[in-house]
Amino acid sequence: MKKILEKWGELKWLHCEERVKRNKDHEAPPFEIIYELSERSQETEWFMLPPWNNIFHDDNKGLPEIKFSHLDGREYIYGPKDDSHDADYIFLEGSYNYYPVCTNAKQPKRFFMLAYLSIMHLLTDVIPSWIFDCVD
C-alpha cells in the first residue's frame, strides 16, 4: 500500500506541479505565424489539430478554438476575438502534454505511433486532469 501511495504522490506532483510550471512558460506567436508553421509540420514539428482533438480546450461558445501542438509537448490554443465568420484568432492559453498526439512518422509506423501516443496521452495527460483538481 505504501508503494501505491508513493506512486500516487508522484503522479499528482507530475500533474499538479510540473505540468503547471510548464504551462506558464508560453510565449505564443501570432495566429498567422503558428498557422504557417503548422503547414510545414515536417520541418517545424508544429501541428494544427482537428476539432475532435480539442474538446478539453474548447469553450463551446460561438466559433471553435483551434489547438496547435508541438512534438515537444507544448500546445497553444487560439480563439476568435468575436463570433463573426471573419474573426481574427488570438492566443488564449498554453498547455503542456507529456504525450502529444501528433507525429511526423510515415505510414505504416504512423498508425502505430498515433495509437501508442493516444494511449499514453490518455494515461498521463487526460486521466490525471480528471482525477486531480489542480488547474493553473
Beta strands, then each sheet from edge to edge (+ up, - down):
strand 1: 46-48
strand 2: 66-70
strand 3: 74-80
strand 4: 89-96
sheet 1: 1+ 2- 3+ 4-
end
